[in-house]
Amino acid sequence: MNLSLNKTRKIYLALFVFTLISTLGFSQKTVSTEKVGKFSFVTETIDYGKIEQNADGVRVFTFTNVGDAPIVISNAKGSCGCTVPTYSKNVIQPGETGEINVKYATNRIGAFTKTVTLTSNASEPSKVLRIKGEVLKPENDNKVN
């Protein structure tokens, strides 16, 4: 019995040492030297406020590439057909600025909150921008003839 207990202890000790050694290999931190572009937007939400029906619905998101590699925007998609983004296909070098133009169709009356999702090679490959506001009913609709 004493021999069996001694063998069991050795097996447990060997497993413990093996586990300890194998986990030490995973505890090392790796430092990434990969260069990436990074968006820094002036604002990530544009508030149209209260605007008239059929008013100009174009607004501009401005950003700077604060990373250390170029940014290429591959896609910009509005959350619905009433929100249409446009963007430059040019490469945005570190330190350069760029713009995302968003046109909201202001023909529908009422409050709105919409999004534009950018896809790029930046450190955050999917970036969501927001627009919000309220389209007011025209004043002449309240008048009775």
N, CA, C and O of each residue as an XYZ file, in Angstrom:
580
protein
N       0.813     -1.185      0.000
C       0.000      0.000      0.000
C       0.862      1.258      0.000
O       0.537      2.223     -0.691
N       1.926      1.264      0.741
C       2.828      2.384      0.814
C       3.492      2.636     -0.542
O       3.729      3.788     -0.906
N       3.796      1.569     -1.294
C       4.397      1.677     -2.614
C       3.411      2.314     -3.594
O       3.798      3.159     -4.401
N       2.151      1.916     -3.527
C       1.130      2.452     -4.403
C       0.890      3.937     -4.109
O       0.712      4.718     -5.044
N       0.880      4.339     -2.855
C       0.692      5.723     -2.467
C       1.868      6.574     -2.942
O       1.678      7.707     -3.385
N       3.061      6.037     -2.852
C       4.256      6.727     -3.301
C       4.234      6.946     -4.821
O       4.614      8.015     -5.297
N       3.788      5.933     -5.585
C       3.669      6.051     -7.043
C       2.633      7.113     -7.417
O       2.851      7.907     -8.332
N       1.515      7.119     -6.709
C       0.446      8.077     -6.982
C       0.946      9.503     -6.752
O       0.651     10.403     -7.540
N       1.703      9.707     -5.672
C       2.254     11.033     -5.387
C       3.199     11.473     -6.502
O       3.178     12.633     -6.915
N       4.023     10.557     -6.985
C       4.971     10.888     -8.050
C       4.232     11.248     -9.341
O       4.631     12.163    -10.062
N       3.171     10.529     -9.616
C       2.386     10.817    -10.821
C       1.747     12.204    -10.704
O       1.797     12.987    -11.653
N       1.143     12.515     -9.544
C       0.536     13.829     -9.341
C       1.590     14.934     -9.397
O       1.338     15.995     -9.969
N       2.741     14.706     -8.825
C       3.818     15.680     -8.856
C       4.284     15.916    -10.299
O       4.511     17.056    -10.705
N       4.423     14.847    -11.058
C       4.839     14.967    -12.454
C       3.794     15.740    -13.259
O       4.157     16.590    -14.071
N       2.505     15.463    -13.050
C       1.434     16.193    -13.751
C       1.442     17.674    -13.377
O       1.254     18.543    -14.228
N       1.664     17.946    -12.086
C       1.703     19.329    -11.625
C       2.857     20.088    -12.277
O       2.669     21.202    -12.766
N       4.027     19.502    -12.287
C       5.200     20.135    -12.883
C       4.988     20.332    -14.384
O       5.320     21.390    -14.917
N       4.451     19.348    -15.057
C       4.176     19.454    -16.495
C       3.198     20.605    -16.768
O       3.416     21.411    -17.672
N       2.130     20.672    -15.985
C       1.134     21.734    -16.154
C       1.758     23.100    -15.888
O       1.516     24.046    -16.638
N       2.538     23.212    -14.856
C       3.182     24.472    -14.511
C       4.111     24.943    -15.632
O       4.074     26.109    -16.024
N       4.924     24.058    -16.132
C       5.871     24.406    -17.195
C       5.135     24.784    -18.486
O       5.510     25.740    -19.165
N       4.098     24.037    -18.813
C       3.382     24.338    -20.062
C       2.629     25.653    -19.985
O       2.510     26.335    -21.002
N       2.113     26.042    -18.817
C       1.398     27.316    -18.717
C       2.350     28.492    -18.672
O       1.962     29.593    -19.062
N       3.567     28.313    -18.221
C       4.531     29.407    -18.214
C       4.845     29.870    -19.627
O       5.125     31.050    -19.837
N       4.805     28.990    -20.577
C       5.051     29.348    -21.968
C       3.985     30.265    -22.528
O       4.268     31.042    -23.440
N       2.768     30.199    -22.012
C       1.674     31.025    -22.505
C       1.588     32.366    -21.797
O       0.860     33.249    -22.249
N       2.307     32.540    -20.706
C       2.177     33.766    -19.927
C       2.983     34.919    -20.495
O       2.842     36.044    -20.016
N       3.812     34.693    -21.486
C       4.627     35.753    -22.056
C       3.774     36.653    -22.928
O       2.983     36.180    -23.744
N       3.942     37.948    -22.749
C       3.218     38.911    -23.567
C       3.995     39.147    -24.850
O       5.222     39.247    -24.857
N       3.235     39.234    -25.938
C       3.876     39.537    -27.210
C       3.600     41.003    -27.545
O       2.494     41.501    -27.333
N       4.580     41.660    -28.051
C       4.448     43.055    -28.424
C       4.257     43.112    -29.931
O       5.093     42.634    -30.699
N       3.136     43.708    -30.341
C       2.851     43.807    -31.767
C       3.566     45.024    -32.346
O       3.466     46.130    -31.814
N       4.269     44.811    -33.413
C       4.940     45.917    -34.098
C       4.249     46.241    -35.412
O       4.756     47.023    -36.217
N       3.078     45.631    -35.624
C       2.336     45.864    -36.859
C       1.771     47.285    -36.852
O       1.153     47.719    -35.880
N       1.993     47.985    -37.937
C       1.484     49.342    -38.062
C       0.054     49.303    -38.574
O      -0.273     48.526    -39.470
N      -0.810     50.157    -37.991
C      -2.209     50.218    -38.405
C      -2.676     51.665    -38.450
O      -2.175     52.524    -37.725
N      -3.648     51.909    -39.320
C      -4.294     53.209    -39.360
C      -5.357     53.277    -38.279
O      -5.881     52.251    -37.846
N      -5.672     54.490    -37.846
C      -6.679     54.650    -36.787
C      -7.485     55.916    -37.050
O      -6.929     56.995    -37.256
N      -8.823     55.759    -37.037
C      -9.722     56.893    -37.209
C      -9.787     57.723    -35.929
O      -9.790     57.183    -34.823
N      -9.837     59.036    -36.098
C     -10.188     59.945    -35.014
C     -11.185     60.934    -35.602
O     -10.803     61.861    -36.315
N     -12.475     60.729    -35.297
C     -13.535     61.577    -35.844
C     -13.733     62.811    -34.970
O     -13.603     62.742    -33.748
N     -14.047     63.934    -35.601
C     -14.394     65.145    -34.860
C     -15.616     64.842    -34.003
O     -15.679     65.237    -32.838
N     -16.587     64.138    -34.584
C     -17.751     63.639    -33.856
C     -18.216     62.361    -34.542
O     -18.086     62.224    -35.758
N     -18.751     61.437    -33.777
C     -19.275     60.192    -34.338
C     -20.795     60.225    -34.437
O     -21.409     59.277    -34.927
N     -21.403     61.320    -33.969
C     -22.848     61.513    -34.080
C     -23.103     62.935    -34.562
O     -22.600     63.897    -33.982
N     -23.882     63.058    -35.622
C     -24.297     64.376    -36.103
C     -25.776     64.533    -35.800
O     -26.602     63.707    -36.190
N     -26.095     65.620    -35.092
C     -27.480     65.939    -34.746
C     -27.968     67.015    -35.710
O     -27.488     68.149    -35.684
N     -28.917     66.654    -36.552
C     -29.498     67.617    -37.494
C     -30.350     68.648    -36.768
O     -30.626     69.722    -37.301
N     -30.758     68.321    -35.565
C     -31.680     69.186    -34.850
C     -33.048     69.089    -35.494
O     -33.421     68.046    -36.030
N     -33.797     70.186    -35.437
C     -35.118     70.234    -36.077
C     -34.945     70.908    -37.427
O     -34.500     72.052    -37.515
N     -35.302     70.179    -38.480
C     -35.148     70.703    -39.834
C     -36.470     70.617    -40.584
O     -37.336     69.807    -40.255
N     -36.610     71.457    -41.586
C     -37.833     71.471    -42.378
C     -37.875     70.275    -43.320
O     -36.843     69.751    -43.738
N     -39.088     69.861    -43.639
C     -39.280     68.788    -44.607
C     -38.664     69.224    -45.938
O     -38.798     70.378    -46.344
N     -37.997     68.300    -46.606
C     -37.323     68.504    -47.888
C     -36.145     69.480    -47.822
O     -35.706     69.992    -48.852
N     -35.631     69.738    -46.610
C     -34.442     70.583    -46.455
C     -33.211     69.800    -46.910
O     -33.277     68.593    -47.144
N     -32.091     70.506    -47.031
C     -30.829     69.865    -47.420
C     -30.438     68.864    -46.340
O     -30.224     69.239    -45.187
N     -30.345     67.607    -46.710
C     -30.038     66.551    -45.747
C     -28.593     66.112    -45.753
O     -28.275     65.064    -45.192
N     -27.693     66.885    -46.376
C     -26.282     66.486    -46.460
C     -25.526     67.001    -45.232
O     -25.623     68.173    -44.867
N     -24.773     66.097    -44.609
C     -23.896     66.442    -43.489
C     -22.559     65.741    -43.723
O     -22.481     64.787    -44.497
N     -21.506     66.218    -43.052
C     -20.149     65.700    -43.288
C     -19.502     65.277    -41.972
O     -19.437     66.049    -41.016
N     -19.027     64.035    -41.947
C     -18.204     63.537    -40.851
C     -16.747     63.746    -41.267
O     -16.341     63.297    -42.339
N     -15.965     64.419    -40.436
C     -14.556     64.656    -40.730
C     -13.705     63.818    -39.773
O     -14.006     63.717    -38.584
N     -12.651     63.226    -40.305
C     -11.776     62.395    -39.481
C     -10.320     62.639    -39.847
O     -10.007     63.187    -40.904
N      -9.448     62.220    -38.956
C      -8.006     62.241    -39.191
C      -7.474     60.836    -38.960
O      -7.924     60.136    -38.053
N      -6.520     60.426    -39.778
C      -5.841     59.156    -39.561
C      -4.739     59.426    -38.535
O      -3.702     59.997    -38.872
N      -4.962     59.015    -37.288
C      -3.987     59.224    -36.221
C      -3.115     57.990    -36.006
O      -2.342     57.931    -35.050
N      -3.240     57.016    -36.886
C      -2.424     55.809    -36.799
C      -1.097     55.997    -37.500
O      -0.732     57.106    -37.891
N      -0.379     54.895    -37.653
C       0.933     54.967    -38.298
C       0.985     54.181    -39.607
O       2.058     53.794    -40.069
N      -0.197     53.948    -40.204
C      -0.290     53.284    -41.504
C      -1.467     53.889    -42.271
O      -2.374     54.454    -41.659
N      -1.464     53.779    -43.590
C      -2.569     54.325    -44.396
C      -3.899     53.625    -44.110
O      -3.933     52.449    -43.747
N      -4.991     54.373    -44.282
C      -6.347     53.820    -44.159
C      -6.972     53.783    -45.538
O      -6.897     54.747    -46.299
N      -7.592     52.655    -45.848
C      -8.368     52.510    -47.074
C      -9.783     52.132    -46.661
O      -9.995     51.091    -46.039
N     -10.749     52.971    -47.005
C     -12.154     52.662    -46.729
C     -12.663     51.835    -47.894
O     -12.611     52.268    -49.046
N     -13.156     50.641    -47.590
C     -13.626     49.757    -48.659
C     -15.137     49.816    -48.852
O     -15.640     49.429    -49.907
N     -15.871     50.300    -47.835
C     -17.323     50.360    -47.970
C     -17.897     51.315    -46.922
O     -17.338     51.481    -45.838
N     -19.014     51.931    -47.268
C     -19.800     52.743    -46.337
C     -21.252     52.450    -46.650
O     -21.695     52.611    -47.787
N     -21.997     52.017    -45.638
C     -23.373     51.588    -45.872
C     -24.302     52.234    -44.859
O     -24.058     52.202    -43.653
N     -25.386     52.827    -45.386
C     -26.413     53.407    -44.527
C     -27.346     52.330    -44.002
O     -27.489     51.270    -44.611
N     -27.984     52.609    -42.860
C     -28.871     51.620    -42.243
C     -30.184     51.467    -42.997
O     -30.924     50.513    -42.758
N     -30.484     52.397    -43.910
C     -31.677     52.250    -44.751
C     -31.450     53.029    -46.042
O     -30.438     53.715    -46.190
N     -32.376     52.924    -46.957
C     -32.258     53.607    -48.236
C     -32.342     55.115    -48.131
O     -31.972     55.819    -49.071
N     -32.823     55.629    -47.006
C     -32.949     57.070    -46.825
C     -31.647     57.712    -46.352
O     -31.558     58.936    -46.250
N     -30.641     56.891    -46.064
C     -29.343     57.383    -45.588
C     -28.269     56.907    -46.559
O     -27.955     55.718    -46.621
N     -27.705     57.858    -47.323
C     -26.765     57.487    -48.382
C     -25.399     58.125    -48.102
O     -25.247     59.343    -48.203
N     -24.409     57.300    -47.751
C     -23.062     57.838    -47.539
C     -22.230     57.818    -48.817
O     -22.404     56.944    -49.667
N     -21.332     58.780    -48.946
C     -20.335     58.783    -50.009
C     -18.986     59.093    -49.373
O     -18.912     59.792    -48.362
N     -17.929     58.571    -49.967
C     -16.595     58.740    -49.394
C     -15.563     58.677    -50.508
O     -15.825     58.164    -51.596
N     -14.406     59.203    -50.217
C     -13.311     59.189    -51.183
C     -12.680     57.804    -51.211
O     -12.503     57.165    -50.174
N     -12.350     57.358    -52.396
C     -11.682     56.061    -52.551
C     -10.164     56.205    -52.371
O      -9.431     55.219    -52.450
N      -9.699     57.440    -52.127
C      -8.274     57.690    -51.954
C      -7.765     57.102    -50.645
O      -8.514     56.964    -49.678
N      -6.498     56.764    -50.628
C      -5.833     56.284    -49.423
C      -5.609     57.480    -48.503
O      -5.155     58.534    -48.948
N      -5.928     57.313    -47.221
C      -5.720     58.373    -46.230
C      -4.436     58.045    -45.465
O      -4.402     57.115    -44.659
N      -3.401     58.810    -45.726
C      -2.103     58.577    -45.100
C      -2.133     59.032    -43.628
O      -2.992     59.830    -43.252
N      -1.211     58.537    -42.803
C      -1.135     59.001    -41.411
C      -1.017     60.527    -41.353
O      -0.210     61.128    -42.063
N      -1.830     61.136    -40.500
C      -1.840     62.588    -40.352
C      -2.792     63.299    -41.289
O      -3.100     64.469    -41.064
N      -3.272     62.637    -42.334
C      -4.197     63.267    -43.276
C      -5.631     63.188    -42.768
O      -5.969     62.353    -41.929
N      -6.466     64.084    -43.301
C      -7.884     64.078    -42.949
C      -8.708     63.579    -44.127
O      -8.267     63.604    -45.276
N      -9.900     63.131    -43.815
C     -10.834     62.664    -44.829
C     -12.245     63.005    -44.412
O     -12.483     63.470    -43.297
N     -13.186     62.766    -45.323
C     -14.588     63.084    -45.061
C     -15.494     61.955    -45.508
O     -15.237     61.280    -46.505
N     -16.563     61.765    -44.745
C     -17.665     60.881    -45.117
C     -18.888     61.776    -45.242
O     -19.347     62.346    -44.252
N     -19.419     61.902    -46.460
C     -20.632     62.691    -46.677
C     -21.844     61.785    -46.508
O     -21.874     60.663    -47.014
N     -22.833     62.282    -45.794
C     -24.058     61.514    -45.570
C     -25.239     62.367    -45.996
O     -25.391     63.507    -45.559
N     -26.073     61.795    -46.858
C     -27.298     62.488    -47.266
C     -28.493     61.737    -46.708
O     -28.709     60.564    -47.014
N     -29.269     62.436    -45.879
C     -30.493     61.863    -45.337
C     -31.658     62.451    -46.114
O     -31.727     63.664    -46.312
N     -32.577     61.594    -46.556
C     -33.771     62.031    -47.295
C     -34.745     62.649    -46.293
O     -35.320     61.952    -45.457
N     -34.919     63.951    -46.390
C     -35.725     64.689    -45.408
C     -37.192     64.812    -45.815
O     -37.875     65.749    -45.400
N     -37.670     63.885    -46.613
C     -39.071     63.965    -47.056
C     -40.052     63.353    -46.053
O     -41.254     63.601    -46.146
N     -39.569     62.572    -45.110
C     -40.450     61.959    -44.105
C     -40.480     62.803    -42.840
O     -39.438     63.196    -42.317
N     -41.676     63.075    -42.360
C     -41.847     63.884    -41.151
C     -41.637     63.003    -39.922
O     -42.061     61.848    -39.881
N     -40.969     63.584    -38.920
C     -40.789     62.886    -37.644
C     -39.327     62.736    -37.255
O     -38.415     63.089    -38.003
N     -39.141     62.196    -36.048
C     -37.786     61.989    -35.520
C     -37.114     60.821    -36.236
O     -37.773     59.883    -36.684
N     -35.797     60.900    -36.331
C     -35.045     59.810    -36.960
C     -33.707     59.615    -36.254
O     -33.121     60.556    -35.719
N     -33.250     58.391    -36.268
C     -31.911     58.004    -35.827
C     -31.445     56.929    -36.795
O     -32.075     55.877    -36.910
N     -30.357     57.185    -37.485
C     -29.839     56.264    -38.492
C     -28.338     56.059    -38.275
O     -27.683     56.817    -37.560
N     -27.820     55.017    -38.911
C     -26.388     54.739    -38.794
C     -25.752     54.599    -40.171
O     -26.410     54.302    -41.168
N     -24.442     54.826    -40.177
C     -23.606     54.574    -41.348
C     -22.458     53.698    -40.839
O     -21.761     54.059    -39.890
N     -22.272     52.549    -41.481
C     -21.200     51.640    -41.077
C     -20.079     51.680    -42.107
O     -20.288     51.411    -43.290
N     -18.876     52.024    -41.626
C     -17.689     52.055    -42.478
C     -16.939     50.745    -42.337
O     -16.834     50.195    -41.241
N     -16.421     50.250    -43.438
C     -15.546     49.083    -43.438
C     -14.197     49.545    -43.988
O     -14.128     50.170    -45.046
N     -13.126     49.230    -43.255
C     -11.798     49.696    -43.665
C     -10.722     48.764    -43.132
O     -11.012     47.749    -42.497
N      -9.483     49.127    -43.402
C      -8.347     48.377    -42.878
C      -7.799     49.011    -41.596
O      -6.695     48.671    -41.172
N      -8.541     49.916    -40.979
C      -8.094     50.607    -39.766
C      -8.087     49.664    -38.572
O      -8.535     48.521    -38.663
N      -7.576     50.157    -37.460
C      -7.491     49.341    -36.249
C      -8.868     48.857    -35.804
O      -8.989     47.785    -35.212
N      -9.888     49.632    -36.084
C     -11.278     49.241    -35.839
C     -11.910     49.055    -37.220
O     -12.408     50.017    -37.805
N     -11.894     47.813    -37.750
C     -12.281     47.606    -39.151
C     -13.740     47.927    -39.477
O     -14.069     48.175    -40.637
N     -14.607     47.924    -38.484
C     -16.004     48.288    -38.696
C     -16.334     49.431    -37.734
O     -16.313     49.257    -36.516
N     -16.636     50.597    -38.299
C     -16.884     51.796    -37.498
C     -18.289     52.285    -37.770
O     -18.675     52.446    -38.928
N     -19.073     52.527    -36.708
C     -20.458     52.970    -36.856
C     -20.563     54.448    -36.502
O     -20.157     54.875    -35.421
N     -21.114     55.220    -37.433
C     -21.403     56.637    -37.232
C     -22.916     56.801    -37.149
O     -23.662     55.998    -37.708
N     -23.372     57.851    -36.444
C     -24.811     58.027    -36.252
C     -25.259     59.423    -36.679
O     -24.530     60.406    -36.550
N     -26.494     59.469    -37.194
C     -27.155     60.746    -37.457
C     -28.504     60.704    -36.763
O     -29.113     59.645    -36.612
N     -28.959     61.878    -36.345
C     -30.268     61.941    -35.699
C     -30.839     63.331    -35.897
O     -30.119     64.277    -36.216
N     -32.129     63.439    -35.706
C     -32.782     64.727    -35.839
C     -34.285     64.561    -35.924
O     -34.835     63.498    -35.637
N     -34.936     65.646    -36.328
C     -36.393     65.609    -36.486
C     -36.785     66.464    -37.677
O     -36.425     67.637    -37.771
N     -37.530     65.850    -38.581
C     -38.055     66.567    -39.740
C     -39.426     67.098    -39.356
O     -40.318     66.344    -38.965
N     -39.577     68.429    -39.477
C     -40.812     69.087    -39.051
C     -41.838     69.148    -40.176
O     -41.502     69.228    -41.358
N     -43.063     69.107    -39.773
C     -44.175     69.275    -40.715
C     -44.171     70.722    -41.207
O     -44.000     71.635    -40.400
N     -44.353     70.953    -42.495
C     -44.352     72.331    -43.006
C     -45.435     73.169    -42.330
O     -46.522     72.674    -42.033
N     -45.125     74.447    -42.089
C     -46.078     75.343    -41.420
C     -47.352     75.534    -42.220
O     -48.426     75.658    -41.631
N     -47.269     75.560    -43.545
C     -48.456     75.799    -44.366
C     -49.440     74.632    -44.321
O     -50.586     74.795    -44.738
N     -49.025     73.438    -43.820
C     -49.940     72.304    -43.686
C     -50.929     72.512    -42.538
O     -51.957     71.838    -42.478
N     -50.625     73.444    -41.625
C     -51.490     73.691    -40.476
C     -52.566     74.719    -40.784
O     -53.509     74.866    -40.007
N     -52.449     75.435    -41.898
C     -53.391     76.502    -42.232
C     -54.643     75.946    -42.896
O     -54.580     75.020    -43.704
N     -55.768     76.526    -42.540
C     -57.042     76.137    -43.142
C     -57.430     77.215    -44.145
O     -57.357     78.402    -43.828
N     -57.847     76.819    -45.366
C     -58.229     77.787    -46.407
C     -59.619     78.272    -46.206
O     -60.107     79.090    -46.986
